[in-house]
Amino acid sequence: MNDIAHNLAQVRDKISAAATRCGRASEEITLLAVSKTKPASAIAEAIAAGHRAFGENYVQEGVDKIRAFREQGNTDLQWHFIGPLQSNKSRLVAEHFDWCHTIDRLRIATRLSDQRPAEMPALNVLIQINISDENSKSGITLSELDALAAEVAALPRLTLRGLMAIPAPESSYERQFAVAQQMAVAFEALKARYDTVDTLSLGMSDDMEAAIAAGSTMVRIGTAIFGARDYTQ
């Protein structure tokens, strides 16, 4: 077993253990392997180990990888855009990705809907919540959610699937859980209003257990699978 396959197995075991501790089935939680800045060879190792869902933060880098793997015949992979999205990059996301996690304004959502090719399935989208109210992070407040969700849900080439958040780092499990629970309450309320909503993208390596206990359905894990990132290249 290579390192990435071994790491994937370890992360899956952690997800399973965290789910068991709170009485959930591990099948309820999707592992999104965050492959930003990692070479295609690393993703290929993860694919060989049975993994299919990958998250990319940088539009052009992600598109290059998507094209490369499709040319190799890997058509069953699921590609999630999880970075901040500028208007001038929206077409690339609309034309290549399966999911976009970072919807925080109607203008971007409308562009994605308008630019999604008719022959592709609707783009799955999550609304990003700035749950810790950090100036450095994208996302809307929970008080703005109802209005934006109604507007996004009405767009013809998008499917509203749920919510995403990147909480501020918290050292204690109790604080992590309290923040995650705020997201879970908002998610359940949204799910009650829209039958397409089924995804709460919440939890990374340091707060995954608390996120799962609160009700996350998708955790985003990068370094624990692929190793530390090199941002100097």
N, C-alpha and C positions, 0 to 999 in steps of 0.2 A: 504494500500500500504506500503510495507516495505521500508527501507531506500534506498537500492540499486535500487529498481524499481522507487522510487521517484527521485533519483539522475539521473537515465537514462532519465526519462521524462524531467527533467530540462535541461540536456545537449542537448537532441534532440530539445527542444524549442529554445535554444541558437543557434544551428546550423541553424534551420529554419529561425530565425530572421536575422542571419548574411547573409544567402543566399538571403532572401527577399530584404535586404538593397542594395545588388549589382545586383539585377535583375536575380538571379539564382533560380532554383528549388531545394528545399531541398533534393529531391530524387537523385540529382547528387552527393551528398556527403555521403560517407559511414562512419559510426561511428565505429571505432575499439576500443573496450574496452580493455585497457591494464591491464591484470590480473596478471602480474608478482608479485611474493611473496604473492599473495592472496590465501586463501584456496579454495578447490573445492566447499565448501558450499557457498562461495560468488559468484562464477561463476554460481552455480545452481540457486541462486536467480535471477541473470541476465537472465539466460535462461528462467526461469519462467515468467519473465517480457517481453519475446519475443525477447531477444537479441541473436544473433547467431555468431558474429565475434569477436574473442578474440586474443590479442597480448601477446606473451611471450618473455622474454629476455634471459632466462636461459634454455639451451637445455634440460637437464635431468628433471628439474621441469616441463617444458612444455610437454615433452613426457609422464611423469607420469599422468598428467591431461588428456591428449588426450586419453590415454589408459583407464583411469577410466571412462570417459564419454562414450566412445565407448562401453565399457562393459555394461553400463547401457542402451544402445540402442540409444544414442544421436548421430546419424550418419549424421545429417544435419548441424553440427557446422562447422565453418570455422576457421582454426588455422593459425595464422601468426607468423613467427619467426622474431622478430624485434631487436635482440641483435647482438653484434659482433660474428662472427662465426669463430671458429678455425677449421683447417683441420681435426683434430682428432674427431670432433663432427659432421662433415658434413653428415655422413651416417644416423645418428638419425634424422636429419632435413629432409633429402631426403626421408626417409621411413615413416615419420609421419605427417609432416606439409603440409599445402596446399599452403602456400606462404612463401617466404623468402625476406625480405625487404633490406638486407644488403650486396648485392653483390658489391664488390669493387676490385676484381681481378679475372683474368681468371682462375687461379688455383682452387679457391673455386667453381666457376661456373661449371667447367669441372667435378670436383668431384661430385657435386650435380647431374649433368646430368647422369654421369656414375652409380651413386648409386640409382637413382630413380627407384623403382620397375616397371617392364613393365606393370603390371596389374593396376597401378594407373595412373590417368591423369598426364600430364606433370606438373611439379612444376612451379607455377607462381612466377616470380622473379622481383624485383625492383633493379635498380642500385642506390647505395647510393652516394650522392654528398656531399662533405665537403664544403658547400656553404659559410661558414664563415671562412674557412681556419684555423681551430683550430687544433693545434698539438695533443690535447687530444681526438679528434674524428676520427672515421674511415671515409672512403669515398674517392672518387677521385675528382679531379678538373673538372670544366666544359670543360676545354680544352682536357681532356682525354676521354670525354664521347663518342665521335663518334667511336673511335677505339674499346673501350670495348663493346659498344652496338652491333657493327657488329659481334664481336666474340661470345657474349652471345646469340644473336638471331640465330646463326647458330647451337647451341647445340640442339641435338634431343629431350632430355627429359625435357627441360625447355621451358617456354613461357615468353618472355620478355613483361612485362605489363607496365613498366614505371619507375618512379624515386621516391626516398625517400631522405629527408634531415632532419637534426636536427639543425636548425640555432642557433647561439649563442643568448643568451637572449638580447633583446633590450627593453628599457623602453618606447620608443615612438611608437605609431601605425605607423607613417610615416616610421620609420626605419624598422619595422617589414614588412610592405607592400613592401618596396623597395627590401628587401632580397627575400621575397616570389615571387616577380615579376620576379627576375632573374631565379628562378626555373621554373616558369610558362612559360617563353620564351623558355627555354631548353626543357621543356616537350612538348610544341606545335611543336617544330622542330622535336623532336623524333617521335611524333605521325604522323607527315607528312610522315615519312620514313618507319614506321613499322605499319602494320594494326592491330597488336595485342596490341599496346600500348594504354592504356585508363586510367591509374592510376597515380595520383600525390599524394603521401603520405606525407603530409606536414601540420603541425599545431598541437599544443598541447593546454593545458588549457590556457596558457598565451598569445598565439599568434594566436589562432584559427580564430578569426574574420578577421584578416589581411590575413591569408592563404586562407580562403574561398573567400575573395574579389579578391585575385590574381588568383584564379583558382584551388585551391586544390580540389581533389576528394575524399580524405580520411583523416580524422583527428584521431589522436591517443590520447585517453583520459583515464587516470587511476585514479588519486586521486579524481577527481570530481565525479567519479562513485563509487569507492570502498572505499574511505577514505584514510587517510595517511598510508604510508607503514611502516612496522616495519622491519628494516634490521638487527636487532640484533639476530634474531632467526637462 
